[in-house]
């Protein structure tokens, strides 16, 4: 929060000053709640090794992607939300919702990520490392076959250890905290149906990629950080905002 005033031409303020001003206005920062277990290992499938080994850094876009999914309570039960994140810029390159947490759900999220990269002139080359937890969806034969067809290299964290997929877990936590929690500016009311969750996810993902500042990116947005890389390597690319309809 302290980075936003500096970025927009206001005098620098300390974290304590921001806290005090927010309290004076009756505002509170979001607090993360407990997480319900979504990772369930399957008896069948192909379990790749952990090639990431908790090194959540990448030297360029499309070198390492991490993925995970979470749940959002709605009136009829749960809606599941999957994300694919590029470790270089922390950009969310793919997302999907479903009322069923099956392999087709996470596979569609991956395909969206590949499609968006291709259509934003940032296509994926063979050899991209795809890291996930040991959930049955990600270790299924169908999903691992898809990875092989697309030329992606699978990497699976150990069972029951959230730290092995901490980068994806962190972004999932931000989604729950900033988009789903009561009081979120991305909500217009109660989350009753999957359509409500889609609307919230759509707005938050676009904001996250194009407006949210990240301290790990020197207080740049994921899109700014990636664009700077491509500008240096190959020249300017179209602004990702032009692809909002595909977000």
C-alpha positions in Angstrom: 0.0 0.0 0.0 2.9 2.4 0.7 4.2 2.0 -2.9 1.0 3.2 -4.5 1.2 6.9 -3.2 4.8 7.1 -4.4 3.9 5.6 -7.8 1.1 8.2 -8.3 3.1 11.3 -7.3 2.0 11.6 -3.7 4.5 12.2 -0.8 6.1 9.1 0.6 4.4 7.8 3.7 5.4 5.0 6.1 3.5 1.8 6.7 2.5 3.1 10.2 1.0 6.3 8.7 -1.0 4.2 6.2 -2.3 2.0 9.1 -3.3 5.0 11.1 -5.1 6.8 8.2 -6.9 3.6 7.4 -8.1 3.2 11.0 -9.2 6.8 11.0 -11.4 6.0 8.0 -12.7 2.8 9.5 -10.8 0.7 7.0 -9.0 -2.6 7.8 -6.6 -4.7 5.7 -7.8 -8.1 4.6 -7.0 -11.0 6.9 -6.5 -14.4 5.4 -8.7 -17.2 6.7 -8.1 -20.9 7.1 -7.6 -23.0 4.1 -9.6 -26.2 3.4 -7.8 -29.1 1.9 -8.2 -29.5 -1.8 -5.1 -31.6 -2.6 -6.1 -35.3 -2.6 -3.7 -37.8 -4.0 -4.9 -40.4 -6.5 -4.0 -44.1 -6.6 -3.7 -44.0 -10.4 -1.6 -41.7 -12.5 2.0 -40.7 -13.1 3.8 -39.0 -10.4 6.7 -36.8 -11.7 9.6 -35.8 -9.4 10.0 -32.3 -7.8 12.2 -30.5 -10.3 11.6 -27.1 -8.7 12.9 -28.0 -5.3 11.3 -24.8 -3.8 13.3 -22.5 -6.1 10.5 -20.1 -7.1 12.4 -18.0 -9.5 12.7 -17.9 -13.3 15.1 -16.1 -15.6 12.5 -15.3 -18.3 8.7 -15.6 -19.0 7.4 -19.0 -20.0 10.3 -20.9 -18.3 8.4 -22.1 -15.2 4.6 -22.2 -14.5 3.0 -23.1 -11.2 -0.6 -24.1 -10.8 -3.1 -24.8 -8.1 -6.8 -24.5 -7.4 -9.0 -23.4 -4.5 -12.7 -23.4 -3.6 -15.3 -20.6 -3.2 -18.5 -21.3 -1.2 -21.7 -20.5 -3.0 -25.3 -21.2 -2.2 -25.4 -24.6 -3.8 -22.0 -25.8 -2.6 -18.6 -24.9 -4.0 -17.1 -23.4 -7.1 -13.5 -24.3 -7.8 -11.1 -21.8 -9.2 -7.8 -22.8 -10.9 -4.9 -20.5 -11.7 -1.7 -20.9 -13.8 1.1 -18.5 -12.8 4.3 -17.6 -14.6 7.1 -17.5 -12.0 9.1 -14.9 -13.8 6.5 -12.1 -13.5 3.9 -13.7 -11.2 1.4 -13.1 -14.0 -1.7 -15.2 -14.0 -1.6 -16.6 -17.5 -4.6 -18.9 -17.2 -7.7 -19.4 -15.0 -10.8 -21.5 -15.0 -13.9 -22.2 -12.8 -15.9 -25.3 -12.3 -18.4 -26.9 -9.9 -16.5 -30.2 -10.3 -12.8 -30.6 -9.3 -11.9 -33.1 -12.0 -9.0 -33.4 -14.5 -11.0 -31.6 -17.2 -11.3 -28.6 -15.0 -7.5 -28.1 -14.5 -6.7 -29.2 -18.0 -9.0 -26.4 -19.4 -7.1 -23.9 -17.2 -3.8 -25.0 -18.7 -5.2 -24.8 -22.2 -6.4 -21.3 -21.6 -2.9 -20.3 -20.4 -1.3 -21.7 -23.6 -4.0 -20.0 -25.8 -3.5 -16.6 -24.1 0.3 -16.8 -24.4 0.0 -17.7 -28.1 -2.5 -14.9 -28.9 -0.5 -12.2 -27.0 2.6 -12.9 -29.1 4.3 -14.6 -26.2 4.1 -18.3 -27.2 5.4 -21.2 -25.1 8.4 -23.2 -26.3 8.9 -26.9 -25.6 10.6 -27.5 -22.3 8.6 -25.2 -20.1 8.6 -26.6 -16.5 5.0 -27.1 -15.2 4.9 -27.4 -11.4 1.9 -28.5 -9.3 1.1 -30.2 -6.1 0.4 -34.0 -5.9 -3.4 -33.7 -6.4 -5.0 -36.5 -8.4 -6.0 -34.1 -11.1 -2.4 -33.2 -11.9 -1.0 -36.7 -11.6 -3.8 -38.3 -13.8 -2.8 -40.0 -17.0 -5.0 -37.6 -19.0 -3.3 -34.5 -17.6 0.2 -35.9 -17.9 -0.5 -36.9 -21.5 -1.7 -33.3 -22.2 1.6 -32.0 -20.8 3.6 -34.3 -23.0 1.6 -33.3 -26.1 2.1 -29.6 -25.4 5.9 -30.2 -24.8 5.8 -29.2 -21.1 7.9 -30.9 -18.4 6.0 -32.0 -15.3 7.2 -31.3 -11.8 5.2 -32.5 -8.7 5.7 -31.4 -5.1 5.7 -33.9 -2.2 2.4 -35.0 -0.7 1.1 -32.9 2.2 3.8 -30.2 2.0 2.3 -26.8 0.9 5.8 -25.2 0.8 6.6 -27.3 -2.3 4.0 -25.2 -4.2 4.3 -22.0 -2.1 4.3 -19.6 -5.0 0.9 -20.8 -6.3 -0.4 -21.0 -2.7 0.5 -17.4 -2.2 -1.4 -16.2 -5.2 -4.3 -18.3 -4.3 -4.3 -16.7 -0.9 -4.3 -13.3 -2.5 -7.3 -14.3 -4.6 -9.3 -15.5 -1.6 -8.3 -12.4 0.4 -8.7 -9.7 -2.2 -11.4 -11.0 -4.5 -13.6 -13.4 -2.5 -13.6 -12.1 1.0 -16.6 -10.0 2.2 -15.9 -6.3 1.5 -13.9 -7.0 -1.6 -14.3 -4.3 -4.2 -14.7 -7.1 -6.9 -17.9 -8.3 -5.3 -21.2 -6.7 -6.0 -23.1 -8.9 -3.5 -23.4 -12.4 -2.3 -21.6 -15.1 -4.3 -24.6 -17.3 -5.2 -23.7 -19.1 -8.3 -20.7 -20.0 -10.5 -21.5 -17.0 -12.7 -20.9 -14.7 -9.7 -17.5 -16.3 -9.1 -16.6 -16.0 -12.7 -17.4 -12.2 -12.6 -15.3 -11.8 -9.5 -12.4 -13.8 -10.9 -12.4 -12.0 -14.2 -12.2 -8.6 -12.6 -9.6 -9.6 -10.1 -7.3 -11.4 -12.5 -7.3 -8.4 -14.9 -6.5 -6.0 -12.0 -3.9 -8.3 -10.6 -2.0 -8.6 -13.9 -2.3 -4.9 -14.9 -2.6 -2.8 -11.8 -1.5 -4.7 -8.7 2.0 -3.7 -7.6 4.4 -6.4 -6.4 7.3 -5.8 -4.1 9.1 -8.8 -5.6 8.9 -7.0 -9.0 10.4 -3.7 -7.7 6.8 -2.4 -7.3 5.8 -3.1 -10.9 2.8 -4.9 -12.1 3.2 -8.4 -13.7 2.4 -7.0 -17.1 4.9 -4.1 -16.8 7.6 -6.5 -15.7 7.0 -8.8 -18.6 6.7 -6.0 -21.1 10.0 -4.6 -20.0 11.6 -8.0 -20.6 10.2 -8.4 -24.1 10.9 -4.7 -25.0 14.6 -5.4 -24.1 14.7 -8.7 -26.0 12.6 -8.2 -29.0 11.0 -4.8 -29.0 7.6 -3.6 -27.9 4.7 -5.9 -27.8 1.0 -5.1 -27.7 -0.3 -4.0 -24.3 -2.0 -7.0 -22.5 -4.9 -4.7 -21.7 -5.9 -5.1 -25.3 -6.5 -8.8 -24.5 -8.9 -8.1 -21.6 -11.7 -10.0 -23.2 -9.4 -13.1 -23.2 -8.4 -12.7 -19.5 
